[in-house]
């Protein structure tokens, strides 16, 4: 399947690179990473079995996975904005 989402999120004078990358059908998950100046601040694997269980055509499956990635990235952005994911001082 191999899809991904990349965003730059500016907050409090910093630019964070948010990345979601598919780890493949064998693992049925994607990894979300938050970078600050090239350093990984946070990472998490997110399963997407529910997307696969729908047995959608390939294009729709990829769109559904991309939507889940985008939603996860938005949640991470909110966490950064609330100060829950901050670089070490």
Biopython code that builds the backbone (N, CA, C, O; Angstrom):
import numpy as np
from Bio.PDB.StructureBuilder import StructureBuilder

atoms = [
    (1, "UNK", "N", (0.838, -1.191, 0.000)),
    (1, "UNK", "CA", (0.000, 0.000, 0.000)),
    (1, "UNK", "C", (0.878, 1.248, 0.000)),
    (1, "UNK", "O", (0.638, 2.116, -0.839)),
    (2, "UNK", "N", (1.818, 1.401, 0.820)),
    (2, "UNK", "CA", (2.811, 2.468, 0.889)),
    (2, "UNK", "C", (2.273, 3.853, 0.486)),
    (2, "UNK", "O", (2.387, 4.279, -0.663)),
    (3, "UNK", "N", (1.709, 4.508, 1.439)),
    (3, "UNK", "CA", (1.304, 5.903, 1.301)),
    (3, "UNK", "C", (1.874, 6.659, 2.490)),
    (3, "UNK", "O", (2.337, 6.050, 3.454)),
    (4, "UNK", "N", (1.843, 7.963, 2.425)),
    (4, "UNK", "CA", (2.359, 8.748, 3.532)),
    (4, "UNK", "C", (1.805, 10.155, 3.510)),
    (4, "UNK", "O", (1.228, 10.611, 2.523)),
    (5, "UNK", "N", (2.001, 10.831, 4.634)),
    (5, "UNK", "CA", (1.566, 12.214, 4.789)),
    (5, "UNK", "C", (2.702, 12.978, 5.462)),
    (5, "UNK", "O", (3.287, 12.500, 6.434)),
    (6, "UNK", "N", (3.009, 14.149, 4.951)),
    (6, "UNK", "CA", (4.026, 15.019, 5.535)),
    (6, "UNK", "C", (3.435, 16.412, 5.692)),
    (6, "UNK", "O", (2.783, 16.928, 4.784)),
    (7, "UNK", "N", (3.666, 17.008, 6.842)),
    (7, "UNK", "CA", (3.186, 18.379, 7.086)),
    (7, "UNK", "C", (4.237, 19.122, 7.885)),
    (7, "UNK", "O", (4.995, 18.526, 8.650)),
    (8, "UNK", "N", (4.270, 20.421, 7.698)),
    (8, "UNK", "CA", (5.073, 21.290, 8.551)),
    (8, "UNK", "C", (4.082, 22.079, 9.390)),
    (8, "UNK", "O", (3.145, 22.681, 8.865)),
    (9, "UNK", "N", (4.302, 22.067, 10.708)),
    (9, "UNK", "CA", (3.401, 22.733, 11.642)),
    (9, "UNK", "C", (4.209, 23.733, 12.450)),
    (9, "UNK", "O", (5.130, 23.360, 13.176)),
    (10, "UNK", "N", (3.861, 25.000, 12.319)),
    (10, "UNK", "CA", (4.551, 26.051, 13.066)),
    (10, "UNK", "C", (3.813, 26.325, 14.367)),
    (10, "UNK", "O", (2.595, 26.501, 14.388)),
    (11, "UNK", "N", (4.584, 26.357, 15.456)),
    (11, "UNK", "CA", (3.995, 26.639, 16.766)),
    (11, "UNK", "C", (5.067, 27.196, 17.691)),
    (11, "UNK", "O", (6.160, 26.643, 17.812)),
    (12, "UNK", "N", (4.734, 28.284, 18.327)),
    (12, "UNK", "CA", (5.592, 28.873, 19.360)),
    (12, "UNK", "C", (7.017, 29.122, 18.848)),
    (12, "UNK", "O", (7.995, 28.878, 19.554)),
    (13, "UNK", "N", (7.113, 29.614, 17.603)),
    (13, "UNK", "CA", (8.411, 29.959, 17.037)),
    (13, "UNK", "C", (9.204, 28.780, 16.488)),
    (13, "UNK", "O", (10.359, 28.945, 16.096)),
    (14, "UNK", "N", (8.613, 27.616, 16.454)),
    (14, "UNK", "CA", (9.308, 26.428, 15.936)),
    (14, "UNK", "C", (8.533, 25.856, 14.757)),
    (14, "UNK", "O", (7.319, 26.028, 14.645)),
    (15, "UNK", "N", (9.259, 25.177, 13.887)),
    (15, "UNK", "CA", (8.615, 24.459, 12.790)),
    (15, "UNK", "C", (8.836, 22.967, 13.010)),
    (15, "UNK", "O", (9.966, 22.480, 12.992)),
    (16, "UNK", "N", (7.747, 22.263, 13.216)),
    (16, "UNK", "CA", (7.785, 20.821, 13.425)),
    (16, "UNK", "C", (7.457, 20.130, 12.107)),
    (16, "UNK", "O", (6.559, 20.553, 11.379)),
    (17, "UNK", "N", (8.190, 19.068, 11.809)),
    (17, "UNK", "CA", (7.888, 18.244, 10.641)),
    (17, "UNK", "C", (7.132, 17.028, 11.154)),
    (17, "UNK", "O", (7.657, 16.249, 11.950)),
    (18, "UNK", "N", (5.898, 16.871, 10.694)),
    (18, "UNK", "CA", (5.055, 15.746, 11.086)),
    (18, "UNK", "C", (4.994, 14.788, 9.915)),
    (18, "UNK", "O", (4.734, 15.195, 8.783)),
    (19, "UNK", "N", (5.233, 13.520, 10.186)),
    (19, "UNK", "CA", (5.302, 12.538, 9.114)),
    (19, "UNK", "C", (4.559, 11.270, 9.522)),
    (19, "UNK", "O", (4.729, 10.765, 10.632)),
    (20, "UNK", "N", (3.741, 10.769, 8.614)),
    (20, "UNK", "CA", (3.086, 9.468, 8.791)),
    (20, "UNK", "C", (3.514, 8.617, 7.604)),
    (20, "UNK", "O", (3.371, 9.024, 6.451)),
    (21, "UNK", "N", (4.041, 7.433, 7.895)),
    (21, "UNK", "CA", (4.567, 6.569, 6.842)),
    (21, "UNK", "C", (4.031, 5.152, 7.008)),
    (21, "UNK", "O", (4.125, 4.557, 8.082)),
    (22, "UNK", "N", (3.470, 4.629, 5.933)),
    (22, "UNK", "CA", (2.945, 3.260, 5.942)),
    (22, "UNK", "C", (4.096, 2.277, 6.093)),
    (22, "UNK", "O", (5.108, 2.389, 5.402)),
    (23, "UNK", "N", (3.941, 1.315, 6.994)),
    (23, "UNK", "CA", (4.960, 0.281, 7.202)),
    (23, "UNK", "C", (4.637, -0.997, 6.442)),
    (23, "UNK", "O", (5.331, -2.003, 6.589)),
    (24, "UNK", "N", (3.578, -0.960, 5.626)),
    (24, "UNK", "CA", (3.257, -2.087, 4.761)),
    (24, "UNK", "C", (2.120, -2.955, 5.265)),
    (24, "UNK", "O", (1.776, -2.955, 6.447)),
    (25, "UNK", "N", (1.553, -3.691, 4.331)),
    (25, "UNK", "CA", (0.402, -4.551, 4.646)),
    (25, "UNK", "C", (0.753, -5.655, 5.634)),
    (25, "UNK", "O", (-0.096, -6.068, 6.424)),
    (26, "UNK", "N", (1.990, -6.138, 5.601)),
    (26, "UNK", "CA", (2.378, -7.216, 6.516)),
    (26, "UNK", "C", (2.232, -6.782, 7.970)),
    (26, "UNK", "O", (1.809, -7.564, 8.821)),
    (27, "UNK", "N", (2.586, -5.522, 8.246)),
    (27, "UNK", "CA", (2.470, -5.000, 9.612)),
    (27, "UNK", "C", (1.112, -4.349, 9.858)),
    (27, "UNK", "O", (0.685, -4.215, 11.005)),
    (28, "UNK", "N", (0.439, -3.949, 8.791)),
    (28, "UNK", "CA", (-0.867, -3.274, 8.864)),
    (28, "UNK", "C", (-0.855, -2.131, 9.873)),
    (28, "UNK", "O", (-1.750, -2.001, 10.708)),
    (29, "UNK", "N", (0.194, -1.303, 9.767)),
    (29, "UNK", "CA", (0.263, -0.119, 10.629)),
    (29, "UNK", "C", (1.102, 0.943, 9.922)),
    (29, "UNK", "O", (1.817, 0.674, 8.957)),
    (30, "UNK", "N", (0.983, 2.153, 10.446)),
    (30, "UNK", "CA", (1.841, 3.228, 9.972)),
    (30, "UNK", "C", (2.487, 3.860, 11.186)),
    (30, "UNK", "O", (1.994, 3.740, 12.308)),
    (31, "UNK", "N", (3.599, 4.534, 10.944)),
    (31, "UNK", "CA", (4.304, 5.197, 12.032)),
    (31, "UNK", "C", (4.191, 6.700, 11.855)),
    (31, "UNK", "O", (4.368, 7.229, 10.758)),
    (32, "UNK", "N", (3.894, 7.375, 12.954)),
    (32, "UNK", "CA", (3.822, 8.832, 12.972)),
    (32, "UNK", "C", (5.058, 9.323, 13.727)),
    (32, "UNK", "O", (5.377, 8.834, 14.811)),
    (33, "UNK", "N", (5.740, 10.293, 13.133)),
    (33, "UNK", "CA", (6.920, 10.862, 13.774)),
    (33, "UNK", "C", (6.813, 12.385, 13.786)),
    (33, "UNK", "O", (6.270, 12.996, 12.866)),
    (34, "UNK", "N", (7.348, 12.981, 14.856)),
    (34, "UNK", "CA", (7.436, 14.433, 14.978)),
    (34, "UNK", "C", (8.922, 14.773, 15.050)),
    (34, "UNK", "O", (9.653, 14.278, 15.908)),
    (35, "UNK", "N", (9.344, 15.627, 14.130)),
    (35, "UNK", "CA", (10.738, 16.060, 14.092)),
    (35, "UNK", "C", (10.830, 17.540, 14.453)),
    (35, "UNK", "O", (9.951, 18.332, 14.114)),
    (36, "UNK", "N", (11.901, 17.894, 15.140)),
    (36, "UNK", "CA", (12.260, 19.287, 15.385)),
    (36, "UNK", "C", (13.725, 19.425, 15.003)),
    (36, "UNK", "O", (14.597, 18.842, 15.647)),
    (37, "UNK", "N", (13.993, 20.187, 13.967)),
    (37, "UNK", "CA", (15.356, 20.395, 13.465)),
    (37, "UNK", "C", (16.058, 19.067, 13.181)),
    (37, "UNK", "O", (17.242, 18.913, 13.480)),
    (38, "UNK", "N", (15.334, 18.116, 12.610)),
    (38, "UNK", "CA", (15.924, 16.843, 12.221)),
    (38, "UNK", "C", (15.971, 15.791, 13.319)),
    (38, "UNK", "O", (16.323, 14.642, 13.054)),
    (39, "UNK", "N", (15.625, 16.159, 14.535)),
    (39, "UNK", "CA", (15.627, 15.222, 15.659)),
    (39, "UNK", "C", (14.217, 14.688, 15.884)),
    (39, "UNK", "O", (13.254, 15.455, 15.929)),
    (40, "UNK", "N", (14.103, 13.379, 16.023)),
    (40, "UNK", "CA", (12.793, 12.785, 16.303)),
    (40, "UNK", "C", (12.438, 13.078, 17.762)),
    (40, "UNK", "O", (13.151, 12.675, 18.682)),
    (41, "UNK", "N", (11.316, 13.790, 17.956)),
    (41, "UNK", "CA", (10.839, 14.100, 19.306)),
    (41, "UNK", "C", (9.882, 13.037, 19.823)),
    (41, "UNK", "O", (9.805, 12.777, 21.024)),
    (42, "UNK", "N", (9.157, 12.430, 18.895)),
    (42, "UNK", "CA", (8.088, 11.513, 19.294)),
    (42, "UNK", "C", (7.762, 10.620, 18.116)),
    (42, "UNK", "O", (7.836, 11.039, 16.961)),
    (43, "UNK", "N", (7.398, 9.376, 18.424)),
    (43, "UNK", "CA", (6.949, 8.448, 17.376)),
    (43, "UNK", "C", (5.954, 7.474, 17.959)),
    (43, "UNK", "O", (5.986, 7.153, 19.147)),
    (44, "UNK", "N", (5.063, 7.008, 17.092)),
    (44, "UNK", "CA", (4.051, 6.047, 17.520)),
    (44, "UNK", "C", (3.579, 5.250, 16.307)),
    (44, "UNK", "O", (3.405, 5.798, 15.218)),
    (45, "UNK", "N", (3.376, 3.959, 16.511)),
    (45, "UNK", "CA", (2.792, 3.114, 15.467)),
    (45, "UNK", "C", (1.282, 3.072, 15.654)),
    (45, "UNK", "O", (0.780, 2.960, 16.773)),
    (46, "UNK", "N", (0.569, 3.163, 14.536)),
    (46, "UNK", "CA", (-0.895, 3.159, 14.549)),
    (46, "UNK", "C", (-1.371, 2.037, 13.622)),
    (46, "UNK", "O", (-1.048, 2.028, 12.434)),
    (47, "UNK", "N", (-2.130, 1.105, 14.167)),
    (47, "UNK", "CA", (-2.649, -0.021, 13.376)),
    (47, "UNK", "C", (-3.787, 0.457, 12.472)),
    (47, "UNK", "O", (-4.525, 1.380, 12.817)),
    (48, "UNK", "N", (-3.915, -0.191, 11.307)),
    (48, "UNK", "CA", (-5.031, 0.141, 10.418)),
    (48, "UNK", "C", (-5.781, -1.099, 9.956)),
    (48, "UNK", "O", (-6.248, -1.160, 8.819)),
    (49, "UNK", "N", (-5.895, -2.078, 10.827)),
    (49, "UNK", "CA", (-6.642, -3.298, 10.503)),
    (49, "UNK", "C", (-8.071, -2.994, 10.070)),
    (49, "UNK", "O", (-8.609, -3.651, 9.179)),
    (50, "UNK", "N", (-8.686, -1.988, 10.709)),
    (50, "UNK", "CA", (-10.079, -1.663, 10.380)),
    (50, "UNK", "C", (-10.234, -1.211, 8.932)),
    (50, "UNK", "O", (-11.283, -1.427, 8.325)),
    (51, "UNK", "N", (-9.207, -0.591, 8.379)),
    (51, "UNK", "CA", (-9.244, -0.187, 6.967)),
    (51, "UNK", "C", (-9.205, -1.435, 6.083)),
    (51, "UNK", "O", (-9.962, -1.537, 5.117)),
    (52, "UNK", "N", (-8.336, -2.371, 6.406)),
    (52, "UNK", "CA", (-8.198, -3.591, 5.605)),
    (52, "UNK", "C", (-9.438, -4.471, 5.688)),
    (52, "UNK", "O", (-9.817, -5.116, 4.711)),
    (53, "UNK", "N", (-10.066, -4.494, 6.861)),
    (53, "UNK", "CA", (-11.244, -5.346, 7.064)),
    (53, "UNK", "C", (-12.439, -4.924, 6.217)),
    (53, "UNK", "O", (-13.368, -5.710, 6.029)),
    (54, "UNK", "N", (-12.428, -3.710, 5.710)),
    (54, "UNK", "CA", (-13.528, -3.228, 4.869)),
    (54, "UNK", "C", (-13.482, -3.831, 3.463)),
    (54, "UNK", "O", (-14.457, -3.743, 2.716)),
    (55, "UNK", "N", (-12.339, -4.450, 3.100)),
    (55, "UNK", "CA", (-12.164, -5.060, 1.776)),
    (55, "UNK", "C", (-12.523, -4.103, 0.633)),
    (55, "UNK", "O", (-13.218, -4.479, -0.311)),
    (56, "UNK", "N", (-12.044, -2.882, 0.734)),
    (56, "UNK", "CA", (-12.295, -1.867, -0.287)),
    (56, "UNK", "C", (-11.392, -2.110, -1.496)),
    (56, "UNK", "O", (-10.348, -2.751, -1.377)),
    (57, "UNK", "N", (-11.797, -1.596, -2.657)),
    (57, "UNK", "CA", (-10.882, -1.613, -3.798)),
    (57, "UNK", "C", (-9.605, -0.853, -3.418)),
    (57, "UNK", "O", (-9.631, 0.014, -2.544)),
    (58, "UNK", "N", (-8.502, -1.178, -4.070)),
    (58, "UNK", "CA", (-7.200, -0.641, -3.689)),
    (58, "UNK", "C", (-7.179, 0.881, -3.564)),
    (58, "UNK", "O", (-6.672, 1.407, -2.573)),
    (59, "UNK", "N", (-7.717, 1.592, -4.542)),
    (59, "UNK", "CA", (-7.696, 3.055, -4.507)),
    (59, "UNK", "C", (-8.469, 3.587, -3.302)),
    (59, "UNK", "O", (-7.996, 4.492, -2.614)),
    (60, "UNK", "N", (-9.645, 3.035, -3.045)),
    (60, "UNK", "CA", (-10.449, 3.468, -1.892)),
    (60, "UNK", "C", (-9.751, 3.116, -0.575)),
    (60, "UNK", "O", (-9.824, 3.872, 0.394)),
    (61, "UNK", "N", (-9.077, 1.968, -0.548)),
    (61, "UNK", "CA", (-8.343, 1.561, 0.648)),
    (61, "UNK", "C", (-7.220, 2.562, 0.941)),
    (61, "UNK", "O", (-7.017, 2.962, 2.088)),
    (62, "UNK", "N", (-6.500, 2.958, -0.103)),
    (62, "UNK", "CA", (-5.427, 3.935, 0.069)),
    (62, "UNK", "C", (-5.973, 5.288, 0.516)),
    (62, "UNK", "O", (-5.369, 5.953, 1.358)),
    (63, "UNK", "N", (-7.109, 5.697, -0.041)),
    (63, "UNK", "CA", (-7.730, 6.958, 0.366)),
    (63, "UNK", "C", (-8.175, 6.895, 1.826)),
    (63, "UNK", "O", (-8.024, 7.867, 2.566)),
    (64, "UNK", "N", (-8.716, 5.768, 2.235)),
    (64, "UNK", "CA", (-9.152, 5.589, 3.616)),
    (64, "UNK", "C", (-7.954, 5.635, 4.565)),
    (64, "UNK", "O", (-8.021, 6.253, 5.627)),
    (65, "UNK", "N", (-6.871, 4.984, 4.181)),
    (65, "UNK", "CA", (-5.660, 5.001, 5.002)),
    (65, "UNK", "C", (-5.087, 6.409, 5.079)),
    (65, "UNK", "O", (-4.683, 6.861, 6.150)),
    (66, "UNK", "N", (-5.053, 7.097, 3.951)),
    (66, "UNK", "CA", (-4.549, 8.475, 3.959)),
    (66, "UNK", "C", (-5.409, 9.353, 4.872)),
    (66, "UNK", "O", (-4.879, 10.208, 5.581)),
    (67, "UNK", "N", (-6.727, 9.151, 4.861)),
    (67, "UNK", "CA", (-7.614, 9.903, 5.746)),
    (67, "UNK", "C", (-7.306, 9.632, 7.218)),
    (67, "UNK", "O", (-7.313, 10.552, 8.035)),
    (68, "UNK", "N", (-7.037, 8.372, 7.555)),
    (68, "UNK", "CA", (-6.673, 8.026, 8.931)),
    (68, "UNK", "C", (-5.348, 8.679, 9.316)),
    (68, "UNK", "O", (-5.192, 9.163, 10.437)),
    (69, "UNK", "N", (-4.405, 8.691, 8.391)),
    (69, "UNK", "CA", (-3.118, 9.345, 8.649)),
    (69, "UNK", "C", (-3.303, 10.843, 8.881)),
    (69, "UNK", "O", (-2.731, 11.413, 9.809)),
    (70, "UNK", "N", (-4.109, 11.471, 8.027)),
    (70, "UNK", "CA", (-4.355, 12.922, 8.159)),
    (70, "UNK", "C", (-5.012, 13.236, 9.499)),
    (70, "UNK", "O", (-4.637, 14.200, 10.166)),
    (71, "UNK", "N", (-5.991, 12.424, 9.895)),
    (71, "UNK", "CA", (-6.666, 12.627, 11.179)),
    (71, "UNK", "C", (-5.675, 12.475, 12.333)),
    (71, "UNK", "O", (-5.718, 13.239, 13.298)),
    (72, "UNK", "N", (-4.795, 11.501, 12.232)),
    (72, "UNK", "CA", (-3.791, 11.287, 13.276)),
    (72, "UNK", "C", (-2.832, 12.473, 13.342)),
    (72, "UNK", "O", (-2.475, 12.921, 14.431)),
    (73, "UNK", "N", (-2.415, 12.982, 12.185)),
    (73, "UNK", "CA", (-1.530, 14.149, 12.132)),
    (73, "UNK", "C", (-2.221, 15.358, 12.775)),
    (73, "UNK", "O", (-1.578, 16.122, 13.495)),
    (74, "UNK", "N", (-3.510, 15.536, 12.523)),
    (74, "UNK", "CA", (-4.251, 16.645, 13.138)),
    (74, "UNK", "C", (-4.281, 16.508, 14.661)),
    (74, "UNK", "O", (-4.171, 17.504, 15.377)),
    (75, "UNK", "N", (-4.428, 15.290, 15.153)),
    (75, "UNK", "CA", (-4.424, 15.045, 16.595)),
    (75, "UNK", "C", (-3.053, 15.383, 17.182)),
    (75, "UNK", "O", (-2.962, 15.958, 18.267)),
    (76, "UNK", "N", (-2.004, 15.029, 16.471)),
    (76, "UNK", "CA", (-0.641, 15.340, 16.920)),
    (76, "UNK", "C", (-0.422, 16.852, 16.924)),
    (76, "UNK", "O", (0.182, 17.387, 17.853)),
    (77, "UNK", "N", (-0.911, 17.544, 15.890)),
    (77, "UNK", "CA", (-0.807, 19.006, 15.858)),
    (77, "UNK", "C", (-1.493, 19.614, 17.078)),
    (77, "UNK", "O", (-0.953, 20.534, 17.692)),
    (78, "UNK", "N", (-2.663, 19.119, 17.432)),
    (78, "UNK", "CA", (-3.387, 19.630, 18.600)),
    (78, "UNK", "C", (-2.589, 19.382, 19.879)),
    (78, "UNK", "O", (-2.565, 20.231, 20.770)),
    (79, "UNK", "N", (-1.944, 18.232, 19.971)),
    (79, "UNK", "CA", (-1.127, 17.923, 21.149)),
    (79, "UNK", "C", (0.056, 18.885, 21.259)),
    (79, "UNK", "O", (0.397, 19.333, 22.353)),
    (80, "UNK", "N", (0.678, 19.199, 20.124)),
    (80, "UNK", "CA", (1.791, 20.164, 20.129)),
    (80, "UNK", "C", (1.273, 21.519, 20.575)),
    (80, "UNK", "O", (1.892, 22.168, 21.418)),
    (81, "UNK", "N", (0.141, 21.960, 20.022)),
    (81, "UNK", "CA", (-0.432, 23.267, 20.353)),
    (81, "UNK", "C", (-0.778, 23.372, 21.842)),
    (81, "UNK", "O", (-0.704, 24.452, 22.427)),
    (82, "UNK", "N", (-1.157, 22.245, 22.448)),
    (82, "UNK", "CA", (-1.501, 22.232, 23.881)),
    (82, "UNK", "C", (-0.273, 22.045, 24.777)),
    (82, "UNK", "O", (-0.394, 22.028, 26.002)),
    (83, "UNK", "N", (0.900, 21.906, 24.172)),
    (83, "UNK", "CA", (2.122, 21.752, 24.940)),
    (83, "UNK", "C", (2.402, 20.330, 25.412)),
    (83, "UNK", "O", (3.274, 20.108, 26.253)),
    (84, "UNK", "N", (1.655, 19.365, 24.865)),
    (84, "UNK", "CA", (1.839, 17.973, 25.295)),
    (84, "UNK", "C", (3.015, 17.300, 24.591)),
    (84, "UNK", "O", (3.531, 16.296, 25.082)),
    (85, "UNK", "N", (3.443, 17.835, 23.455)),
    (85, "UNK", "CA", (4.610, 17.335, 22.743)),
    (85, "UNK", "C", (5.546, 18.520, 22.516)),
    (85, "UNK", "O", (5.408, 19.250, 21.535)),
    (86, "UNK", "N", (6.465, 18.699, 23.400)),
    (86, "UNK", "CA", (7.370, 19.830, 23.290)),
    (86, "UNK", "C", (8.820, 19.346, 23.323)),
    (86, "UNK", "O", (9.138, 18.362, 23.990)),
    (87, "UNK", "N", (9.681, 20.036, 22.608)),
    (87, "UNK", "CA", (11.095, 19.648, 22.640)),
    (87, "UNK", "C", (11.676, 19.914, 24.025)),
    (87, "UNK", "O", (11.174, 20.767, 24.758)),
    (88, "UNK", "N", (12.733, 19.184, 24.386)),
    (88, "UNK", "CA", (13.372, 19.441, 25.673)),
    (88, "UNK", "C", (13.947, 20.859, 25.704)),
    (88, "UNK", "O", (14.418, 21.370, 24.688)),
    (89, "UNK", "N", (13.904, 21.457, 26.830)),
    (89, "UNK", "CA", (14.408, 22.841, 26.966)),
    (89, "UNK", "C", (15.905, 22.899, 27.002)),
    (89, "UNK", "O", (16.478, 23.983, 27.112)),
]
sb = StructureBuilder()
sb.init_structure("model")
sb.init_model(0)
sb.init_chain("A")
sb.init_seg("    ")
for serial, (resi, resn, name, xyz) in enumerate(atoms, 1):
    if name == "N":
        sb.init_residue(resn, " ", resi, " ")
    sb.init_atom(name, np.array(xyz, "f"), 0.0, 1.0, " ", f" {name:<3s}", serial, name[0])
structure = sb.get_structure()
